[in-house]
Amino acid sequence: MPRKARNTLRHEHGVIPDEDLKTAVEAPKAATPRAEKAANMGGARAAAAAEEKRERKEEGEAVTPLTADELESVPKYMKGRLALTEVNEVVRCLSAFLKYKHDLLVANPAKLSMKEKDLVYAWRDQGCDSSTTYCLDSELRDRLHEKHKKNMKTVLPILRHVKRIREARDKGAMRIYPLA
């Protein structure tokens, strides 16, 4: 039996079958190359999510919160019964701590209190500078609410899976680096 011939459209990424042709033609123009790539891959919804992520980065968030689509892309065995709000609460705390740490590292030492200076000197002894701000898992655990401390063990692999963070283990401590 002969195959049914399909109408196709050739473009820079290959061939689009006719059922996807309508969505490819109607996809809105994106403002950034990353948002444009997302629009080509997933349509207007992905483009809007990429644009929202870019705006949050400009606002100064070190780690952007997860979207519902990203959490759905995580395998079930990895996320368990975690809800999006629980994951984003840990992300919010991580982002706030990284911003606080960065602000202290770039601040004028004359304007810092003794407690803040001690923190800055301890972080600099660890090898942290203002260009590559990271967080130790123990520092993050200390800042989390008791309810979210239990979720942290599950949330960190999820964030690593969706490329929000990178982990590096060194001398018995785990460093968490935000990814742009």
C-alpha positions in Angstrom: 0.0 0.0 0.0 1.4 3.4 -0.9 1.9 6.0 1.8 -0.4 8.9 2.1 1.3 12.0 0.7 1.5 14.9 3.2 1.9 18.5 2.6 5.1 19.7 4.3 6.9 23.0 4.9 10.7 23.1 4.8 12.4 25.5 7.1 15.8 25.9 8.9 15.2 23.1 11.4 13.9 20.5 9.0 10.4 19.5 7.8 7.1 20.4 9.5 4.2 17.9 8.9 0.9 19.4 7.8 -0.8 19.0 11.2 1.9 21.1 12.8 1.9 23.5 9.9 -0.9 25.6 11.3 0.8 26.1 14.6 4.1 26.9 13.0 2.6 29.6 10.8 0.4 31.1 13.6 3.2 31.3 16.2 3.8 34.9 17.3 7.1 36.6 16.8 9.3 36.4 19.9 11.5 39.3 21.2 14.6 37.3 22.1 16.4 34.4 20.3 15.8 32.1 23.3 12.1 32.9 23.2 12.0 32.5 19.5 13.5 29.0 19.8 10.9 28.2 22.4 8.2 29.5 20.1 9.4 27.2 17.3 9.5 24.2 19.6 6.4 24.6 21.7 4.3 27.5 20.4 3.1 30.7 22.0 2.8 29.2 25.5 6.5 28.3 25.6 7.4 31.7 24.1 5.5 33.5 26.8 7.2 31.4 29.5 10.6 32.2 28.1 9.8 35.9 27.9 8.6 35.8 31.5 11.8 34.0 32.6 13.9 36.7 30.9 12.0 39.5 32.7 12.5 37.8 36.0 16.2 37.5 35.3 16.3 41.3 34.6 14.6 41.9 38.0 17.5 40.3 39.7 16.3 36.8 40.6 19.3 34.4 40.7 17.1 31.3 40.2 13.8 31.7 38.4 10.8 29.7 39.7 9.6 26.7 37.8 6.6 26.7 35.5 3.9 24.0 35.5 5.2 22.7 32.1 8.7 22.3 33.4 7.5 20.4 36.5 5.5 18.1 34.2 8.6 17.4 32.2 10.3 16.1 35.4 10.0 12.3 35.8 7.5 11.1 38.4 10.1 9.2 40.4 12.1 12.4 40.8 9.3 14.7 41.9 7.2 12.3 44.0 4.2 14.1 45.4 5.7 17.6 45.4 3.5 20.4 44.3 4.7 23.4 42.2 4.2 25.8 45.1 6.5 23.6 47.4 9.2 23.6 44.7 8.9 27.3 44.1 9.1 28.1 47.8 12.5 26.4 48.0 13.5 28.2 44.8 12.4 31.6 46.2 14.4 31.0 49.4 17.5 30.0 47.3 17.2 33.0 45.1 16.7 35.4 48.0 19.8 33.9 49.8 22.0 34.2 46.7 20.9 37.8 46.2 21.6 38.6 49.9 25.1 36.9 49.6 25.9 38.8 46.4 24.8 42.1 47.9 27.0 41.6 50.9 30.0 40.6 48.8 29.9 43.7 46.6 29.0 46.1 49.5 31.5 48.5 51.0 32.9 46.9 54.1 32.8 50.2 56.0 29.0 50.2 55.8 28.6 46.6 57.0 27.9 45.5 60.6 30.5 43.3 62.4 28.2 40.3 61.9 27.9 40.9 58.2 31.7 41.5 57.9 32.3 38.1 59.6 30.1 36.5 57.1 31.8 38.1 54.1 35.3 37.2 55.4 34.1 33.6 56.0 32.7 33.4 52.5 35.9 34.8 51.0 38.0 32.2 52.9 35.8 29.6 51.1 36.9 31.1 47.8 33.6 32.9 46.9 33.8 36.2 45.1 31.2 38.5 43.7 31.4 37.2 40.2 30.6 33.6 41.0 28.1 33.6 43.9 27.1 30.2 45.2 25.4 28.8 48.2 26.4 25.8 50.4 23.6 23.3 51.1 24.0 23.8 54.8 23.5 27.6 54.4 20.3 27.0 52.5 19.0 24.5 55.0 19.6 27.0 57.9 17.4 29.5 56.1 14.5 27.2 55.2 11.4 26.6 57.2 11.1 23.2 58.8 8.4 22.1 56.4 10.6 22.9 53.4 13.8 21.3 54.8 12.3 17.9 54.1 11.5 18.9 50.5 15.0 20.2 49.8 16.3 16.7 49.2 13.8 16.2 46.4 13.8 19.8 45.0 17.6 20.0 44.3 17.6 17.1 41.8 14.5 18.7 40.1 16.3 22.0 39.8 19.4 20.2 38.4 17.2 18.4 35.9 15.6 21.6 34.5 19.0 23.3 34.4 18.4 25.9 37.1 21.3 25.0 39.3 24.7 23.1 39.1 26.0 21.3 42.1 29.7 20.8 42.9 30.9 18.7 45.8 34.0 19.8 47.6 35.6 18.9 50.9 32.4 17.4 52.4 30.2 20.3 51.3 27.9 20.7 48.4 28.0 24.1 46.5 24.9 25.2 44.6 25.6 27.4 41.6 22.7 29.2 39.8 22.7 28.8 36.0 21.8 31.7 33.8 
